[in-house]
């Protein structure tokens, strides 16, 4: 029995080591620095977005390209279904973000990114609000990852 476990563990180690895993952003060199994030509507979503890409704003090396992001982020919350009394059962939360990415005051990319999430109604309003806040944070983090990927892709295509 011990031989089976030992061989299974050894096989698992070899399988995991040989899978070729490399982190998505580690494999490519990030050759840009986000110098500023601008918005006409500086709401809570703007600050969540700014905090999620803060690590790309710290680089002050001379060989990096300076990028400016103009962003407007808004939220739509819709009731998708109701019960027979008219009380909500299912909601749709949608985060809409419009981006303009500038390098040396030249527009290199303009895009709208939408992320949606459906969730069920909870009778406890406090829990429902906390759940919505967590959903919003997750969606905005996903949007920020998409923006970083789009920036690195557009800069690498220009070279």
C-alpha positions as CSV (number, residue, x, y, z in Angstrom):
1,X,0.0,0.0,0.0
2,X,2.9,2.4,0.8
3,X,4.4,1.7,-2.6
4,X,1.2,2.8,-4.3
5,X,1.2,6.1,-2.3
6,X,4.9,6.7,-2.9
7,X,4.5,6.1,-6.6
8,X,1.4,8.3,-6.8
9,X,3.2,11.1,-5.0
10,X,6.2,10.9,-7.3
11,X,4.0,10.7,-10.4
12,X,2.1,13.8,-9.2
13,X,5.3,15.8,-8.5
14,X,6.6,15.0,-12.0
15,X,3.2,15.8,-13.6
16,X,3.0,19.2,-11.8
17,X,6.6,20.1,-12.5
18,X,6.3,19.3,-16.2
19,X,3.1,21.1,-16.9
20,X,4.9,24.3,-18.2
21,X,3.1,26.7,-16.0
22,X,4.2,30.3,-16.3
23,X,2.4,33.3,-14.8
24,X,0.7,35.4,-17.5
25,X,2.3,38.8,-16.7
26,X,5.6,37.3,-15.6
27,X,6.4,35.9,-19.0
28,X,6.3,39.2,-20.7
29,X,8.2,42.2,-19.7
30,X,6.1,45.2,-18.7
31,X,7.6,48.1,-20.5
32,X,5.2,50.9,-19.5
33,X,4.5,53.1,-16.5
34,X,1.1,54.5,-15.8
35,X,1.9,58.1,-14.9
36,X,-1.7,59.3,-14.4
37,X,-5.3,58.1,-14.2
38,X,-7.9,60.7,-15.0
39,X,-11.6,60.7,-14.7
40,X,-14.5,63.2,-15.0
41,X,-16.5,61.1,-12.4
42,X,-14.3,60.3,-9.4
43,X,-16.6,58.0,-7.7
44,X,-15.9,54.9,-5.5
45,X,-15.3,52.7,-8.6
46,X,-12.6,55.1,-9.9
47,X,-10.7,54.7,-6.6
48,X,-11.1,50.9,-6.6
49,X,-9.8,50.8,-10.1
50,X,-6.9,53.1,-9.2
51,X,-5.9,51.0,-6.2
52,X,-6.0,47.8,-8.3
53,X,-3.4,49.1,-10.8
54,X,-1.3,51.0,-8.3
55,X,1.7,48.6,-8.8
56,X,2.0,49.8,-12.4
57,X,2.2,53.4,-11.3
58,X,5.4,53.1,-9.1
59,X,7.9,52.6,-11.8
60,X,10.1,55.6,-12.5
61,X,12.6,54.1,-14.9
62,X,13.7,56.1,-17.9
63,X,13.3,53.3,-20.5
64,X,9.6,52.8,-19.7
65,X,6.8,54.4,-21.7
66,X,4.5,56.8,-19.8
67,X,0.9,56.0,-20.2
68,X,-2.1,58.1,-19.2
69,X,-5.5,56.4,-18.7
70,X,-8.8,58.3,-18.9
71,X,-11.5,56.3,-17.4
72,X,-15.2,56.6,-16.6
73,X,-16.8,53.7,-14.6
74,X,-20.5,53.3,-13.8
75,X,-22.8,50.7,-12.4
76,X,-26.2,49.5,-13.5
77,X,-28.3,47.2,-11.2
78,X,-31.3,45.6,-12.7
79,X,-34.0,43.3,-11.4
80,X,-34.2,40.3,-13.7
81,X,-37.0,38.3,-12.1
82,X,-39.6,38.8,-9.5
83,X,-41.9,36.5,-7.5
84,X,-45.7,36.5,-7.7
85,X,-45.9,39.4,-5.2
86,X,-43.5,41.6,-7.1
87,X,-40.5,41.1,-4.8
88,X,-37.1,40.8,-6.6
89,X,-35.6,37.4,-6.9
90,X,-32.6,37.8,-9.2
91,X,-30.5,40.8,-9.9
92,X,-28.0,41.7,-12.7
93,X,-25.1,43.9,-11.7
94,X,-23.2,45.5,-14.6
95,X,-20.0,47.6,-14.4
96,X,-19.4,49.6,-17.5
97,X,-16.1,51.2,-18.1
98,X,-15.0,53.5,-20.9
99,X,-11.2,53.9,-21.4
100,X,-8.9,56.0,-23.4
101,X,-5.2,55.1,-23.2
102,X,-2.7,57.8,-24.2
103,X,1.0,57.7,-24.8
104,X,2.7,61.1,-25.2
105,X,-0.8,62.7,-25.6
106,X,-1.5,60.4,-28.6
107,X,-4.5,58.1,-28.3
108,X,-3.3,54.5,-28.7
109,X,-6.5,52.7,-27.6
110,X,-10.1,53.5,-26.8
111,X,-12.4,50.8,-25.5
112,X,-15.5,50.0,-23.5
113,X,-15.4,47.0,-21.2
114,X,-18.5,45.6,-19.6
115,X,-18.6,43.0,-16.9
116,X,-21.9,41.4,-15.7
117,X,-22.9,39.2,-12.7
118,X,-26.2,37.7,-11.8
119,X,-27.1,36.9,-8.2
120,X,-30.1,36.0,-6.0
121,X,-31.9,38.2,-3.6
122,X,-31.0,37.8,0.1
123,X,-33.6,38.6,2.7
124,X,-31.0,40.2,5.0
125,X,-30.3,43.7,3.4
126,X,-27.0,44.1,5.2
127,X,-25.7,40.8,3.8
128,X,-27.0,41.7,0.3
129,X,-25.2,45.0,0.4
130,X,-21.9,43.4,1.5
131,X,-22.3,40.8,-1.2
132,X,-22.9,43.5,-3.9
133,X,-19.8,45.4,-2.7
134,X,-17.7,42.2,-3.1
135,X,-19.1,41.6,-6.5
136,X,-18.3,45.2,-7.5
137,X,-14.7,44.8,-6.3
138,X,-14.2,41.6,-8.1
139,X,-15.6,43.0,-11.4
140,X,-13.5,46.1,-11.2
141,X,-10.4,44.0,-10.5
142,X,-11.2,42.0,-13.6
143,X,-11.6,45.1,-15.6
144,X,-8.2,46.5,-14.4
145,X,-6.5,43.2,-15.4
146,X,-8.1,43.5,-18.8
147,X,-6.9,47.1,-19.2
148,X,-3.3,46.1,-18.2
149,X,-3.4,43.3,-20.7
150,X,-4.7,45.6,-23.4
151,X,-2.0,48.2,-22.7
152,X,0.8,45.7,-22.9
153,X,-0.6,44.1,-26.0
154,X,-1.0,47.5,-27.8
155,X,2.5,48.6,-26.9
156,X,4.1,45.4,-28.0
157,X,2.2,45.6,-31.3
158,X,3.6,49.1,-31.9
159,X,7.2,47.9,-31.6
